[in-house]
């Protein structure tokens, strides 16, 4: 196969398990790469907490699709959807990263995405805003929604 400029491109990805920075060829990102230091999977299998401050590193710079769950402690439907998101994070690990942002503690990102009701789910790929949905829903509906994008 002919090599292209894209083949030579690398991305730096912090390991979900040990935080070591891994230099991964872009064309290998879809192969669910392992960490060079701890040999665990680089991409997380569980939802990860994100804040306004860590947004850039955790979301903007993530080379795979990210699902952001905007939630709060007092929100019943958010609690209901949490185990569903845990399951999806495990099932789709390596292709989808799920992050959780507490809207009370991180008003900046909640404002940027116009979050007025929670749970609010935003699907992003790099700078691309793929879709956004408000309200809790059964796992089958969430899976059908995600299948349209990943
Ligand atoms: Zn590691």
Boltz pocket constraint, residues with backbone or C-beta under 6 A from the ligand:
constraints:
  - pocket:
      binder: B
      contacts: [[A, 15], [A, 16], [A, 17], [A, 18], [A, 19], [A, 20], [A, 35], [A, 36], [A, 37], [A, 38], [A, 39], [A, 40], [A, 41]]
      max_distance: 6.0
